[in-house]
Amino acid sequence: MITALVQFKLPERMTVEQARAVFASTAPRYLAMQGLVRKHYILSEDGLTAGGVYLWQTRADAERVYDAAWREFIRSKYHTDPVVTYFDTPVMVDNVAGQVVESA
């Protein structure tokens, strides 16, 4: 599995309430997305950085999504360019399911 950390600086401070509304408006586009296991929307405590933490089956799945059209969507929605950092995710603890998952 691959974790992708997506971050972008916001042009002005965003409150948690504003973030919730904006993020909820975009969340449906990620439902049933091929290869996406989970996405967490994130907002820094100072409200100046936002993004997401994504868990993907493979890096290819992630790269298929983070294309030019996706980058333009981020630019148009948040007025900034995203930065994507990839991490191998060899082990995941899932306390909801009560299991430890090792990637192949």
Backbone bond lengths (Angstrom), bond angles and torsions (degrees), N, CA, C in turn:
res aa  C-N    CA-C-N  psi(-1)  N-CA   C-N-CA  omega(-1)  CA-C   N-CA-C  phi
1 M - - - 1.446 - - 1.529 109.14 -
2 I 1.318 113.80 159.76 1.459 121.62 -178.85 1.528 108.27 -129.69
3 T 1.313 116.35 134.52 1.455 121.34 170.52 1.514 107.66 -103.88
4 A 1.321 115.53 131.70 1.461 120.93 175.57 1.519 107.67 -114.32
5 L 1.314 115.40 127.23 1.452 121.65 174.84 1.519 106.90 -102.56
6 V 1.309 116.21 116.18 1.460 122.30 179.38 1.520 107.45 -108.76
7 Q 1.331 116.15 127.40 1.461 120.74 179.74 1.517 109.76 -135.49
8 F 1.320 115.18 147.23 1.456 120.01 172.28 1.522 109.30 -150.07
9 K 1.327 114.33 140.80 1.463 121.32 177.45 1.527 108.17 -75.88
10 L 1.303 115.99 138.39 1.452 120.76 179.04 1.523 109.96 -94.31
11 P 1.328 117.63 146.54 1.468 119.68 -178.87 1.528 113.05 -69.11
12 E 1.335 116.29 -22.52 1.460 121.22 175.19 1.519 109.17 -150.11
13 R 1.327 115.91 160.35 1.457 121.61 -177.10 1.529 110.71 -58.50
14 M 1.334 115.48 138.02 1.455 122.42 176.51 1.529 108.03 -115.96
15 T 1.310 116.66 134.10 1.457 120.19 176.59 1.535 109.09 -81.71
16 V 1.312 115.47 165.02 1.462 119.90 177.46 1.530 109.66 -62.16
17 E 1.309 117.63 -38.38 1.468 121.21 179.48 1.530 110.61 -64.05
18 Q 1.333 117.24 -44.51 1.459 120.80 177.20 1.526 110.42 -62.53
19 A 1.330 116.17 -44.07 1.467 120.72 -179.59 1.524 110.31 -61.16
20 R 1.315 116.84 -44.31 1.463 120.59 -179.99 1.531 110.15 -57.18
21 A 1.321 117.90 -44.76 1.464 121.57 -179.12 1.526 111.84 -65.59
22 V 1.332 116.08 -45.36 1.467 120.05 -179.50 1.529 110.53 -66.30
23 F 1.331 117.08 -46.82 1.462 121.25 -178.02 1.525 111.02 -64.50
24 A 1.327 117.16 -40.77 1.471 119.63 179.06 1.523 111.08 -62.89
25 S 1.335 116.98 -30.57 1.467 119.73 -179.91 1.530 112.31 -71.78
26 T 1.328 117.33 -25.10 1.468 119.84 -179.37 1.523 113.27 -100.59
27 A 1.321 117.44 -16.38 1.472 121.00 -175.45 1.528 114.61 -56.01
28 P 1.328 120.15 -41.19 1.466 118.80 -177.80 1.529 114.82 -58.40
29 R 1.320 117.51 -25.96 1.472 118.74 -179.68 1.527 112.30 -67.58
30 Y 1.340 117.95 -15.96 1.462 121.62 -179.08 1.532 113.32 -96.61
31 L 1.334 117.48 -9.36 1.464 120.31 178.11 1.525 110.11 -63.46
32 A 1.314 116.56 136.39 1.467 123.27 177.48 1.531 113.22 58.56
33 M 1.334 117.61 22.45 1.469 120.78 177.47 1.528 109.08 -71.01
34 Q 1.313 115.88 131.25 1.458 121.24 -177.40 1.523 111.82 -56.14
35 G 1.327 116.11 123.82 1.457 122.13 175.40 1.513 115.30 86.02
36 L 1.329 118.18 -12.24 1.462 120.47 -179.24 1.520 109.51 -84.13
37 V 1.327 116.12 121.37 1.455 121.61 178.43 1.525 109.96 -87.55
38 R 1.335 116.06 -45.48 1.462 120.17 -174.91 1.523 108.87 -160.17
39 K 1.326 115.46 148.25 1.463 121.11 173.98 1.518 108.60 -133.56
40 H 1.335 115.84 134.10 1.454 122.48 173.52 1.523 107.08 -117.27
41 Y 1.313 116.99 121.60 1.463 120.67 172.91 1.528 107.52 -76.66
42 I 1.330 116.89 143.22 1.459 120.68 -177.87 1.527 111.13 -132.05
43 L 1.327 114.82 148.72 1.459 123.26 175.18 1.519 107.19 -140.47
44 S 1.328 116.90 128.12 1.470 120.18 179.65 1.524 110.21 -66.00
45 E 1.319 115.64 158.21 1.461 120.76 -178.71 1.525 112.79 -59.37
46 D 1.339 116.85 -31.84 1.466 119.32 179.18 1.526 112.71 -84.08
47 G 1.336 117.41 -4.28 1.461 121.49 177.40 1.510 115.14 73.79
48 L 1.327 117.42 13.93 1.463 120.95 -176.68 1.527 114.26 -106.09
49 T 1.325 117.45 -6.73 1.459 121.92 177.41 1.521 107.97 -133.03
50 A 1.322 115.52 135.00 1.463 120.85 178.48 1.516 108.34 -133.61
51 G 1.317 115.73 174.81 1.468 119.63 177.54 1.508 111.18 159.96
52 G 1.321 114.46 -147.66 1.450 119.89 -178.81 1.515 111.49 -157.12
53 V 1.322 114.46 154.90 1.458 122.18 172.45 1.519 105.03 -114.38
54 Y 1.322 116.15 118.06 1.456 122.82 -174.77 1.524 109.61 -114.33
55 L 1.300 116.88 138.32 1.457 121.56 171.07 1.524 106.94 -110.15
56 W 1.333 115.62 119.63 1.467 122.87 -176.87 1.525 110.36 -113.78
57 Q 1.317 116.62 151.84 1.460 121.31 173.16 1.527 109.98 -63.75
58 T 1.353 116.85 -44.26 1.469 121.40 -178.92 1.528 109.64 -142.02
59 R 1.310 115.62 161.39 1.470 120.14 175.07 1.518 110.81 -65.41
60 A 1.315 117.44 -34.97 1.466 120.95 178.20 1.526 110.59 -60.02
61 D 1.341 117.19 -38.98 1.465 120.27 176.58 1.529 110.33 -59.73
62 A 1.319 115.99 -45.55 1.466 120.93 -179.62 1.526 110.91 -64.68
63 E 1.303 117.10 -47.84 1.460 120.71 -177.01 1.528 112.13 -64.26
64 R 1.313 116.56 -28.91 1.462 120.31 177.43 1.536 109.97 -64.64
65 V 1.332 117.35 -32.49 1.458 122.01 -179.16 1.521 112.09 -83.55
66 Y 1.328 117.28 -40.55 1.460 121.44 -175.71 1.525 110.82 -82.65
67 D 1.304 115.78 58.55 1.466 122.16 -178.06 1.535 110.33 -97.54
68 A 1.315 116.89 -173.07 1.468 121.32 -177.81 1.529 111.25 -61.80
69 A 1.326 117.78 -38.79 1.471 120.69 -179.76 1.529 110.59 -65.32
70 W 1.326 117.57 -40.81 1.462 121.32 178.37 1.525 110.34 -64.85
71 R 1.332 116.45 -43.57 1.467 120.20 178.98 1.533 110.77 -61.71
72 E 1.316 116.50 -38.67 1.461 120.20 178.15 1.526 110.65 -68.18
73 F 1.338 117.49 -36.66 1.463 121.12 175.79 1.532 109.97 -60.03
74 I 1.338 117.07 -45.45 1.466 121.00 178.79 1.527 110.00 -61.95
75 R 1.341 116.39 -45.17 1.465 120.59 179.35 1.525 111.01 -58.90
76 S 1.328 117.11 -45.60 1.461 120.26 -176.94 1.528 112.09 -71.04
77 K 1.328 117.69 -34.07 1.462 121.67 -177.46 1.533 112.06 -79.52
78 Y 1.345 116.63 -40.37 1.467 120.94 -172.54 1.530 114.36 -117.72
79 H 1.328 117.53 -3.37 1.469 122.97 176.39 1.523 113.10 62.30
80 T 1.325 115.99 39.31 1.463 121.51 -179.89 1.524 109.63 -160.63
81 D 1.316 116.75 163.81 1.468 121.30 178.20 1.524 110.36 -93.27
82 P 1.328 117.14 139.66 1.463 120.28 177.95 1.524 111.62 -81.72
83 V 1.334 115.30 153.21 1.465 122.61 171.84 1.522 106.28 -117.69
84 V 1.330 116.25 126.25 1.462 121.29 -178.42 1.525 108.81 -112.57
85 T 1.334 116.33 127.80 1.460 122.59 175.93 1.516 107.56 -121.68
86 Y 1.342 116.10 130.74 1.469 121.65 -178.63 1.524 110.73 -102.07
87 F 1.335 114.85 143.64 1.462 122.20 176.61 1.523 108.53 -133.45
88 D 1.314 117.71 134.68 1.462 120.12 168.82 1.523 106.99 -67.26
89 T 1.324 115.71 142.85 1.465 121.19 -178.86 1.521 108.37 -126.28
90 P 1.325 117.58 81.69 1.465 120.27 -174.58 1.528 114.21 -74.48
91 V 1.337 117.59 -25.38 1.468 121.25 -179.41 1.522 108.28 -141.26
92 M 1.333 115.60 138.35 1.456 121.51 178.08 1.523 108.78 -132.13
93 V 1.328 117.12 133.96 1.458 122.64 174.78 1.522 107.48 -98.75
94 D 1.316 116.72 124.07 1.463 122.58 178.99 1.522 107.98 -116.50
95 N 1.329 116.78 98.45 1.459 121.25 -178.20 1.521 112.60 -73.81
96 V 1.319 118.44 -23.20 1.467 120.56 176.97 1.512 109.50 -68.45
97 A 1.341 116.58 -46.31 1.460 121.37 178.73 1.527 112.04 -83.32
98 G 1.330 116.40 -13.04 1.468 119.87 -178.62 1.504 113.27 67.57
99 Q 1.335 115.85 43.35 1.463 119.00 -178.74 1.516 112.18 -146.21
100 V 1.316 113.88 160.12 1.448 123.23 172.08 1.533 106.22 -109.34
101 V 1.323 115.81 127.90 1.467 121.75 -176.74 1.516 108.58 -113.15
102 E 1.319 116.89 127.61 1.458 122.63 174.31 1.526 107.91 -106.16
103 S 1.342 115.61 133.70 1.461 118.63 178.77 1.525 109.26 -80.24
104 A 1.302 114.60 156.00 1.470 120.90 -177.58 1.514 111.41 -73.85
